[in-house]
């Protein structure tokens, strides 16, 4: 009887260890603080846990696992299983994604940004590009067109940007160069300090980031309709970790993408944007609106030449660059 008890206890202990080992826990590397930009990640974690009865959980770390500019490297080596990246932080590492950072593509809504992103992610050359980092694209972080908040005299005309230092990455930075601005690539976390210290006079962000990173606190002007472009910041997963999931776990993850994105878009269009206008008014921020003629001139001198240069540069790297640009423009134009 005594031996039977020991065996029974041992079986219980072993069974407990086995069931504990069966649980899957992913570490997720993002940065800053919880905000509109990370709501789909938060929603994904919630949905996956619900669907698996808590057997598949995600620990979301805001800056504790990696620098935002090194998240793709962390994914490559399996330092964590999921991360948010921004193509413009390391365009040489993910050149295929930077097509969505070209200026003046004509994306007019978050829903269209989602549609064009997913279409691009399905292209074999894009999958291959990310596979070099052992990464699989999961979902985009759609953002509206960027605009600039700054200090000093507001640039009332495009000529006023001549010599103005602006935090702007990727295609937005290239676009600003065409009107004489001096783009400076600092990370989102460093933008407020760069503005306060005078390293830059303006910061190009989407509204949520101006609020989250405090740049609007020190600014005295804001461009309402410059709309030079946006950035591409997808959620990626470590491919080995993805392949190691059970069928039910994989279904819980992949089957939650649409709902997580829908939650993100609803939150951004609703809660986030409803705060933005009142905040500008409350702080007495001067709102600068450019004429249609000025904006068309900006587009004419920036959009075509920068896109052509992008195609040439990336075709030389072996990417089907024109094909990727045509795909993006086709989806945006409604040809898909």
Secondary structure as a PSIPRED ss2 file (coil, helix, strand):
# PSIPRED VFORMAT (PSIPRED V4.0)

   1 X C   1.000  0.000  0.000
   2 X H   0.000  1.000  0.000
   3 X H   0.000  1.000  0.000
   4 X H   0.000  1.000  0.000
   5 X H   0.000  1.000  0.000
   6 X H   0.000  1.000  0.000
   7 X H   0.000  1.000  0.000
   8 X H   0.000  1.000  0.000
   9 X H   0.000  1.000  0.000
  10 X H   0.000  1.000  0.000
  11 X H   0.000  1.000  0.000
  12 X H   0.000  1.000  0.000
  13 X H   0.000  1.000  0.000
  14 X H   0.000  1.000  0.000
  15 X H   0.000  1.000  0.000
  16 X H   0.000  1.000  0.000
  17 X H   0.000  1.000  0.000
  18 X H   0.000  1.000  0.000
  19 X H   0.000  1.000  0.000
  20 X H   0.000  1.000  0.000
  21 X H   0.000  1.000  0.000
  22 X H   0.000  1.000  0.000
  23 X C   1.000  0.000  0.000
  24 X E   0.000  0.000  1.000
  25 X E   0.000  0.000  1.000
  26 X E   0.000  0.000  1.000
  27 X E   0.000  0.000  1.000
  28 X E   0.000  0.000  1.000
  29 X E   0.000  0.000  1.000
  30 X E   0.000  0.000  1.000
  31 X C   1.000  0.000  0.000
  32 X C   1.000  0.000  0.000
  33 X C   1.000  0.000  0.000
  34 X C   1.000  0.000  0.000
  35 X C   1.000  0.000  0.000
  36 X H   0.000  1.000  0.000
  37 X H   0.000  1.000  0.000
  38 X H   0.000  1.000  0.000
  39 X H   0.000  1.000  0.000
  40 X H   0.000  1.000  0.000
  41 X H   0.000  1.000  0.000
  42 X H   0.000  1.000  0.000
  43 X H   0.000  1.000  0.000
  44 X H   0.000  1.000  0.000
  45 X H   0.000  1.000  0.000
  46 X H   0.000  1.000  0.000
  47 X H   0.000  1.000  0.000
  48 X H   0.000  1.000  0.000
  49 X H   0.000  1.000  0.000
  50 X H   0.000  1.000  0.000
  51 X H   0.000  1.000  0.000
  52 X C   1.000  0.000  0.000
  53 X C   1.000  0.000  0.000
  54 X C   1.000  0.000  0.000
  55 X C   1.000  0.000  0.000
  56 X E   0.000  0.000  1.000
  57 X E   0.000  0.000  1.000
  58 X E   0.000  0.000  1.000
  59 X E   0.000  0.000  1.000
  60 X E   0.000  0.000  1.000
  61 X E   0.000  0.000  1.000
  62 X E   0.000  0.000  1.000
  63 X C   1.000  0.000  0.000
  64 X C   1.000  0.000  0.000
  65 X C   1.000  0.000  0.000
  66 X C   1.000  0.000  0.000
  67 X C   1.000  0.000  0.000
  68 X H   0.000  1.000  0.000
  69 X H   0.000  1.000  0.000
  70 X H   0.000  1.000  0.000
  71 X H   0.000  1.000  0.000
  72 X H   0.000  1.000  0.000
  73 X H   0.000  1.000  0.000
  74 X H   0.000  1.000  0.000
  75 X H   0.000  1.000  0.000
  76 X H   0.000  1.000  0.000
  77 X H   0.000  1.000  0.000
  78 X C   1.000  0.000  0.000
  79 X C   1.000  0.000  0.000
  80 X C   1.000  0.000  0.000
  81 X C   1.000  0.000  0.000
  82 X E   0.000  0.000  1.000
  83 X E   0.000  0.000  1.000
  84 X E   0.000  0.000  1.000
  85 X C   1.000  0.000  0.000
  86 X C   1.000  0.000  0.000
  87 X H   0.000  1.000  0.000
  88 X H   0.000  1.000  0.000
  89 X H   0.000  1.000  0.000
  90 X C   1.000  0.000  0.000
  91 X C   1.000  0.000  0.000
  92 X C   1.000  0.000  0.000
  93 X C   1.000  0.000  0.000
  94 X C   1.000  0.000  0.000
  95 X H   0.000  1.000  0.000
  96 X H   0.000  1.000  0.000
  97 X H   0.000  1.000  0.000
  98 X H   0.000  1.000  0.000
  99 X H   0.000  1.000  0.000
 100 X H   0.000  1.000  0.000
 101 X H   0.000  1.000  0.000
 102 X C   1.000  0.000  0.000
 103 X C   1.000  0.000  0.000
 104 X C   1.000  0.000  0.000
 105 X C   1.000  0.000  0.000
 106 X C   1.000  0.000  0.000
 107 X C   1.000  0.000  0.000
 108 X C   1.000  0.000  0.000
 109 X C   1.000  0.000  0.000
 110 X H   0.000  1.000  0.000
 111 X H   0.000  1.000  0.000
 112 X H   0.000  1.000  0.000
 113 X H   0.000  1.000  0.000
 114 X H   0.000  1.000  0.000
 115 X H   0.000  1.000  0.000
 116 X H   0.000  1.000  0.000
 117 X H   0.000  1.000  0.000
 118 X H   0.000  1.000  0.000
 119 X H   0.000  1.000  0.000
 120 X H   0.000  1.000  0.000
 121 X H   0.000  1.000  0.000
 122 X C   1.000  0.000  0.000
 123 X C   1.000  0.000  0.000
 124 X H   0.000  1.000  0.000
 125 X H   0.000  1.000  0.000
 126 X H   0.000  1.000  0.000
 127 X H   0.000  1.000  0.000
 128 X H   0.000  1.000  0.000
 129 X H   0.000  1.000  0.000
 130 X H   0.000  1.000  0.000
 131 X H   0.000  1.000  0.000
 132 X C   1.000  0.000  0.000
 133 X C   1.000  0.000  0.000
 134 X C   1.000  0.000  0.000
 135 X E   0.000  0.000  1.000
 136 X E   0.000  0.000  1.000
 137 X E   0.000  0.000  1.000
 138 X E   0.000  0.000  1.000
 139 X E   0.000  0.000  1.000
 140 X C   1.000  0.000  0.000
 141 X C   1.000  0.000  0.000
 142 X C   1.000  0.000  0.000
 143 X C   1.000  0.000  0.000
 144 X C   1.000  0.000  0.000
 145 X C   1.000  0.000  0.000
 146 X C   1.000  0.000  0.000
 147 X E   0.000  0.000  1.000
 148 X E   0.000  0.000  1.000
 149 X E   0.000  0.000  1.000
 150 X E   0.000  0.000  1.000
 151 X C   1.000  0.000  0.000
 152 X C   1.000  0.000  0.000
 153 X C   1.000  0.000  0.000
 154 X C   1.000  0.000  0.000
 155 X C   1.000  0.000  0.000
 156 X C   1.000  0.000  0.000
 157 X C   1.000  0.000  0.000
 158 X H   0.000  1.000  0.000
 159 X H   0.000  1.000  0.000
 160 X H   0.000  1.000  0.000
 161 X H   0.000  1.000  0.000
 162 X C   1.000  0.000  0.000
 163 X C   1.000  0.000  0.000
 164 X C   1.000  0.000  0.000
 165 X E   0.000  0.000  1.000
 166 X E   0.000  0.000  1.000
 167 X E   0.000  0.000  1.000
 168 X C   1.000  0.000  0.000
 169 X C   1.000  0.000  0.000
 170 X H   0.000  1.000  0.000
 171 X H   0.000  1.000  0.000
 172 X H   0.000  1.000  0.000
 173 X H   0.000  1.000  0.000
 174 X H   0.000  1.000  0.000
 175 X H   0.000  1.000  0.000
 176 X H   0.000  1.000  0.000
 177 X H   0.000  1.000  0.000
 178 X C   1.000  0.000  0.000
 179 X C   1.000  0.000  0.000
 180 X C   1.000  0.000  0.000
 181 X C   1.000  0.000  0.000
 182 X E   0.000  0.000  1.000
 183 X E   0.000  0.000  1.000
 184 X E   0.000  0.000  1.000
 185 X C   1.000  0.000  0.000
 186 X C   1.000  0.000  0.000
 187 X C   1.000  0.000  0.000
 188 X H   0.000  1.000  0.000
 189 X H   0.000  1.000  0.000
 190 X H   0.000  1.000  0.000
 191 X H   0.000  1.000  0.000
 192 X H   0.000  1.000  0.000
 193 X H   0.000  1.000  0.000
 194 X H   0.000  1.000  0.000
 195 X H   0.000  1.000  0.000
 196 X H   0.000  1.000  0.000
 197 X H   0.000  1.000  0.000
 198 X C   1.000  0.000  0.000
 199 X C   1.000  0.000  0.000
 200 X C   1.000  0.000  0.000
 201 X C   1.000  0.000  0.000
 202 X E   0.000  0.000  1.000
 203 X E   0.000  0.000  1.000
 204 X E   0.000  0.000  1.000
 205 X E   0.000  0.000  1.000
 206 X C   1.000  0.000  0.000
 207 X H   0.000  1.000  0.000
 208 X H   0.000  1.000  0.000
 209 X H   0.000  1.000  0.000
 210 X H   0.000  1.000  0.000
 211 X H   0.000  1.000  0.000
 212 X H   0.000  1.000  0.000
 213 X C   1.000  0.000  0.000
 214 X C   1.000  0.000  0.000
 215 X H   0.000  1.000  0.000
 216 X H   0.000  1.000  0.000
 217 X H   0.000  1.000  0.000
 218 X H   0.000  1.000  0.000
 219 X C   1.000  0.000  0.000
 220 X C   1.000  0.000  0.000
 221 X E   0.000  0.000  1.000
 222 X E   0.000  0.000  1.000
 223 X E   0.000  0.000  1.000
 224 X C   1.000  0.000  0.000
 225 X C   1.000  0.000  0.000
 226 X C   1.000  0.000  0.000
 227 X C   1.000  0.000  0.000
 228 X C   1.000  0.000  0.000
 229 X C   1.000  0.000  0.000
 230 X C   1.000  0.000  0.000
 231 X C   1.000  0.000  0.000
 232 X C   1.000  0.000  0.000
 233 X C   1.000  0.000  0.000
 234 X C   1.000  0.000  0.000
 235 X E   0.000  0.000  1.000
 236 X E   0.000  0.000  1.000
 237 X E   0.000  0.000  1.000
 238 X E   0.000  0.000  1.000
 239 X H   0.000  1.000  0.000
 240 X H   0.000  1.000  0.000
 241 X H   0.000  1.000  0.000
 242 X H   0.000  1.000  0.000
 243 X H   0.000  1.000  0.000
 244 X H   0.000  1.000  0.000
 245 X C   1.000  0.000  0.000
 246 X C   1.000  0.000  0.000
 247 X H   0.000  1.000  0.000
 248 X H   0.000  1.000  0.000
 249 X H   0.000  1.000  0.000
 250 X H   0.000  1.000  0.000
 251 X H   0.000  1.000  0.000
 252 X H   0.000  1.000  0.000
 253 X H   0.000  1.000  0.000
 254 X H   0.000  1.000  0.000
 255 X C   1.000  0.000  0.000
 256 X C   1.000  0.000  0.000
 257 X H   0.000  1.000  0.000
 258 X H   0.000  1.000  0.000
 259 X H   0.000  1.000  0.000
 260 X H   0.000  1.000  0.000
 261 X H   0.000  1.000  0.000
 262 X H   0.000  1.000  0.000
 263 X H   0.000  1.000  0.000
 264 X H   0.000  1.000  0.000
 265 X H   0.000  1.000  0.000
 266 X H   0.000  1.000  0.000
 267 X H   0.000  1.000  0.000
 268 X H   0.000  1.000  0.000
 269 X H   0.000  1.000  0.000
 270 X H   0.000  1.000  0.000
 271 X H   0.000  1.000  0.000
 272 X H   0.000  1.000  0.000
 273 X H   0.000  1.000  0.000
 274 X H   0.000  1.000  0.000
 275 X H   0.000  1.000  0.000
 276 X H   0.000  1.000  0.000
 277 X H   0.000  1.000  0.000
 278 X H   0.000  1.000  0.000
 279 X H   0.000  1.000  0.000
 280 X H   0.000  1.000  0.000
 281 X H   0.000  1.000  0.000
 282 X H   0.000  1.000  0.000
 283 X C   1.000  0.000  0.000
 284 X C   1.000  0.000  0.000
 285 X C   1.000  0.000  0.000
 286 X E   0.000  0.000  1.000
 287 X E   0.000  0.000  1.000
 288 X E   0.000  0.000  1.000
 289 X C   1.000  0.000  0.000
 290 X C   1.000  0.000  0.000
 291 X C   1.000  0.000  0.000
 292 X H   0.000  1.000  0.000
 293 X H   0.000  1.000  0.000
 294 X H   0.000  1.000  0.000
 295 X H   0.000  1.000  0.000
 296 X H   0.000  1.000  0.000
 297 X H   0.000  1.000  0.000
 298 X H   0.000  1.000  0.000
 299 X H   0.000  1.000  0.000
 300 X H   0.000  1.000  0.000
 301 X H   0.000  1.000  0.000
 302 X H   0.000  1.000  0.000
 303 X H   0.000  1.000  0.000
 304 X H   0.000  1.000  0.000
 305 X H   0.000  1.000  0.000
 306 X H   0.000  1.000  0.000
 307 X H   0.000  1.000  0.000
 308 X H   0.000  1.000  0.000
 309 X H   0.000  1.000  0.000
 310 X H   0.000  1.000  0.000
 311 X H   0.000  1.000  0.000
 312 X H   0.000  1.000  0.000
 313 X H   0.000  1.000  0.000
 314 X H   0.000  1.000  0.000
 315 X H   0.000  1.000  0.000
 316 X C   1.000  0.000  0.000
 317 X C   1.000  0.000  0.000
 318 X C   1.000  0.000  0.000
 319 X C   1.000  0.000  0.000
 320 X C   1.000  0.000  0.000
 321 X H   0.000  1.000  0.000
 322 X H   0.000  1.000  0.000
 323 X H   0.000  1.000  0.000
 324 X H   0.000  1.000  0.000
 325 X H   0.000  1.000  0.000
 326 X H   0.000  1.000  0.000
 327 X H   0.000  1.000  0.000
 328 X H   0.000  1.000  0.000
 329 X H   0.000  1.000  0.000
 330 X H   0.000  1.000  0.000
 331 X H   0.000  1.000  0.000
 332 X H   0.000  1.000  0.000
 333 X C   1.000  0.000  0.000
 334 X C   1.000  0.000  0.000
 335 X C   1.000  0.000  0.000
 336 X C   1.000  0.000  0.000
